[in-house]
Amino acid sequence: MDRWLYSSDPPLNWLTRRRRMRIRARRPFGAGHSRLVNRSAVDQLILDADGRPSRINLYFANGGSIEFPPLK
């Protein structure tokens, strides 16, 4: 169900103003085929001078972290 709700075309976007929002999937480094991180975390988003994401990280309570690669 998580994959369906958080996919690139989720059903929540049909009912809200987010229907024009574009979502691009990113695979975290070392996650294999999975795109969904199903853990509680704090995220860090660093933007470049043009306002595009240059670095995305997730930090977990146990001290671990996951980095997402930038889009090409």
Backbone as a chain_set.jsonl record, in Angstrom:
{"seq": "MDRWLYSSDPPLNWLTRRRRMRIRARRPFGAGHSRLVNRSAVDQLILDADGRPSRINLYFANGGSIEFPPLK", "coords": {"N": [[0.819, -1.185, 0.0], [2.014, 1.229, 0.717], [3.735, 1.687, -1.438], [1.886, 2.265, -3.43], [0.54, 4.551, -2.429], [2.616, 6.413, -2.261], [3.664, 6.643, -4.799], [4.694, 7.809, -8.112], [2.399, 8.806, -9.217], [0.208, 9.281, -7.203], [-2.937, 8.458, -5.565], [-3.827, 10.445, -3.839], [-3.165, 12.849, -5.017], [-5.112, 13.232, -6.924], [-7.275, 14.287, -5.625], [-6.504, 16.639, -4.426], [-4.756, 19.826, -4.428], [-2.307, 19.121, -5.284], [-2.204, 17.851, -7.697], [-0.93, 18.854, -9.951], [1.657, 18.656, -9.296], [4.934, 17.473, -9.839], [6.639, 14.473, -9.473], [9.737, 12.991, -8.957], [11.318, 9.964, -8.902], [13.812, 8.741, -6.705], [16.5, 6.625, -6.057], [17.939, 5.532, -3.101], [21.451, 5.452, -2.242], [22.865, 2.251, -2.217], [20.49, 0.826, -1.782], [19.451, -1.054, -3.46], [16.803, -2.243, -5.404], [14.776, -0.858, -4.202], [12.877, 2.089, -3.574], [11.566, 3.212, -1.546], [11.914, 4.273, 1.744], [11.184, 2.965, 4.646], [11.163, 4.005, 7.397], [11.374, 5.971, 10.39], [12.702, 9.213, 10.191], [14.899, 12.083, 10.003], [15.191, 14.589, 7.631], [17.59, 16.126, 5.403], [17.956, 18.702, 3.204], [19.811, 20.129, 0.748], [20.157, 22.901, -1.228], [21.168, 24.093, -4.483], [22.556, 27.063, -6.075], [20.594, 27.68, -7.933], [18.288, 26.756, -6.829], [17.746, 24.074, -6.986], [17.746, 20.683, -5.78], [20.795, 19.694, -4.396], [21.899, 17.952, -2.649], [20.635, 15.296, -0.742], [19.791, 13.909, 2.283], [18.978, 11.374, 4.698], [18.558, 10.993, 8.162], [18.775, 8.756, 10.846], [17.483, 7.615, 14.058], [19.19, 5.773, 15.239], [21.697, 6.567, 14.549], [22.448, 6.033, 11.967], [22.528, 6.786, 8.419], [21.239, 7.748, 5.192], [22.023, 8.503, 1.874], [20.803, 10.217, -0.937], [21.282, 10.134, -4.427], [22.049, 12.912, -6.644], [19.815, 14.166, -9.212], [20.236, 13.581, -12.703]], "CA": [[0.0, 0.0, 0.0], [2.904, 2.386, 0.718], [4.211, 1.918, -2.804], [0.802, 2.87, -4.195], [0.262, 5.895, -1.92], [3.752, 7.302, -2.462], [4.189, 6.462, -6.15], [4.797, 9.063, -8.859], [1.045, 9.274, -9.525], [-0.593, 8.758, -6.099], [-4.354, 8.81, -5.583], [-4.05, 11.677, -3.084], [-3.034, 13.989, -5.919], [-6.347, 13.408, -7.697], [-8.256, 14.986, -4.808], [-5.929, 17.835, -3.822], [-4.084, 20.762, -5.333], [-1.016, 18.556, -5.676], [-2.316, 17.087, -8.942], [0.034, 19.375, -10.934], [2.997, 18.45, -8.764], [5.679, 16.418, -10.522], [7.479, 13.735, -8.543], [10.774, 12.18, -9.591], [11.787, 8.929, -7.98], [15.252, 8.623, -6.478], [16.89, 5.439, -5.296], [19.069, 5.83, -2.213], [22.67, 4.66, -2.451], [22.921, 0.987, -1.501], [19.17, 0.294, -1.454], [19.026, -2.037, -4.447], [15.678, -1.821, -6.243], [13.781, -0.15, -3.402], [12.899, 3.552, -3.528], [10.855, 3.627, -0.342], [12.587, 4.07, 3.027], [10.063, 2.837, 5.57], [11.681, 4.225, 8.743], [11.276, 7.375, 10.795], [13.975, 9.872, 9.954], [14.95, 13.524, 9.784], [15.858, 14.761, 6.343], [18.372, 17.324, 5.141], [17.912, 19.05, 1.794], [20.709, 21.233, 0.433], [19.845, 23.42, -2.554], [22.229, 24.844, -5.142], [22.236, 28.476, -6.305], [19.388, 27.775, -8.753], [17.151, 26.24, -6.077], [17.571, 22.644, -7.227], [18.408, 19.867, -4.755], [22.139, 19.225, -4.712], [22.198, 16.854, -1.733], [19.503, 14.874, 0.084], [20.193, 12.897, 3.255], [18.073, 10.982, 5.773], [19.282, 10.626, 9.373], [17.951, 7.902, 11.696], [17.725, 7.71, 15.5], [20.284, 4.89, 15.639], [22.955, 7.137, 14.075], [22.64, 5.725, 10.556], [22.057, 7.767, 7.447], [21.137, 7.335, 3.795], [22.164, 9.621, 0.952], [20.177, 10.056, -2.244], [22.099, 10.78, -5.466], [21.374, 13.996, -7.373], [19.281, 13.822, -10.529], [21.107, 13.966, -13.815]], "C": [[0.872, 1.261, 0.0], [3.398, 2.71, -0.68], [3.144, 2.613, -3.655], [0.551, 4.309, -3.745], [1.376, 6.888, -2.219], [4.398, 7.107, -3.826], [4.252, 7.808, -6.868], [3.441, 9.616, -9.272], [0.083, 8.772, -8.441], [-2.042, 9.206, -6.167], [-4.656, 10.082, -4.797], [-3.962, 12.91, -3.963], [-4.293, 14.229, -6.746], [-7.342, 14.285, -6.944], [-7.759, 16.31, -4.248], [-5.305, 18.729, -4.88], [-2.749, 20.228, -5.835], [-1.078, 17.848, -7.02], [-1.374, 17.59, -10.031], [1.474, 19.19, -10.481], [3.671, 17.29, -9.486], [6.642, 15.784, -9.525], [8.477, 12.911, -9.336], [11.317, 11.211, -8.557], [13.309, 8.937, -7.905], [15.498, 7.358, -5.686], [18.045, 5.816, -4.383], [20.262, 4.94, -2.53], [22.594, 3.393, -1.613], [21.58, 0.372, -1.167], [18.7, -0.769, -2.438], [17.906, -1.493, -5.307], [14.661, -0.97, -5.496], [13.973, 1.361, -3.47], [12.294, 4.069, -2.239], [11.682, 3.285, 0.893], [11.494, 4.098, 4.084], [10.569, 2.872, 7.02], [11.47, 5.683, 9.102], [12.662, 8.0, 10.694], [13.787, 11.378, 9.898], [15.707, 13.714, 8.484], [16.61, 16.082, 6.288], [18.383, 17.53, 3.633], [18.796, 20.261, 1.58], [20.46, 21.63, -1.012], [21.051, 24.144, -3.139], [21.765, 26.28, -5.382], [20.963, 28.666, -7.124], [18.147, 27.24, -8.049], [16.854, 24.775, -6.311], [18.278, 21.852, -6.126], [19.794, 19.421, -5.213], [22.534, 18.061, -3.815], [20.978, 16.576, -0.866], [19.973, 13.743, 0.977], [19.047, 12.605, 4.208], [18.921, 10.547, 6.955], [18.323, 9.899, 10.312], [18.365, 8.02, 13.155], [18.903, 6.847, 15.949], [21.647, 5.389, 15.157], [23.245, 6.859, 12.617], [22.121, 6.833, 9.656], [22.02, 7.141, 6.054], [21.247, 8.587, 2.945], [21.492, 9.273, -0.371], [21.034, 10.771, -3.291], [21.332, 11.917, -6.135], [20.848, 13.5, -8.698], [20.23, 14.306, -11.609], [20.322, 14.658, -14.877]], "O": [[0.521, 2.253, -0.639], [3.47, 3.878, -1.062], [3.465, 3.45, -4.5], [0.368, 5.194, -4.581], [1.113, 8.076, -2.409], [5.586, 7.389, -3.982], [3.9, 8.835, -6.288], [3.345, 10.787, -9.641], [-0.769, 7.929, -8.721], [-2.342, 10.236, -6.77], [-5.66, 10.739, -5.072], [-4.616, 13.915, -3.684], [-4.507, 15.344, -7.221], [-8.167, 14.956, -7.564], [-8.543, 17.041, -3.641], [-5.328, 18.421, -6.071], [-2.132, 20.825, -6.717], [-0.07, 17.286, -7.447], [-1.045, 16.838, -10.949], [2.406, 19.532, -11.209], [3.054, 16.25, -9.718], [7.37, 16.483, -8.821], [8.105, 12.214, -10.28], [11.725, 11.611, -7.466], [13.997, 9.118, -8.91], [14.768, 7.062, -4.739], [19.039, 6.371, -4.851], [20.107, 3.822, -3.02], [22.29, 3.456, -0.422], [21.524, -0.533, -0.334], [17.624, -1.335, -2.246], [18.028, -0.41, -5.879], [13.761, -0.411, -6.122], [15.102, 1.852, -3.429], [12.485, 5.231, -1.878], [12.102, 2.141, 1.067], [10.942, 5.158, 4.378], [10.425, 1.903, 7.766], [11.396, 6.538, 8.22], [13.663, 7.389, 11.067], [12.671, 11.88, 9.765], [16.738, 13.081, 8.258], [16.309, 17.024, 7.021], [18.773, 16.639, 2.878], [18.556, 21.314, 2.171], [20.542, 20.797, -1.915], [21.853, 24.73, -2.412], [20.685, 26.662, -4.93], [20.317, 29.709, -7.022], [17.058, 27.269, -8.621], [15.813, 24.28, -5.878], [19.296, 22.298, -5.598], [19.944, 18.84, -6.288], [23.404, 17.268, -4.174], [20.364, 17.495, -0.324], [20.492, 12.736, 0.496], [18.236, 13.485, 4.496], [19.896, 9.815, 6.783], [17.205, 10.357, 10.55], [19.469, 8.473, 13.457], [19.549, 7.167, 16.947], [22.651, 4.701, 15.339], [24.207, 7.403, 12.073], [21.369, 7.706, 10.089], [22.683, 6.139, 5.784], [20.639, 9.612, 3.255], [21.612, 8.149, -0.857], [21.467, 11.9, -3.061], [20.103, 11.89, -6.188], [21.363, 12.53, -9.254], [20.93, 15.305, -11.448], [20.884, 15.058, -15.897]]}, "num_chains": 1, "name": "protein.A"}
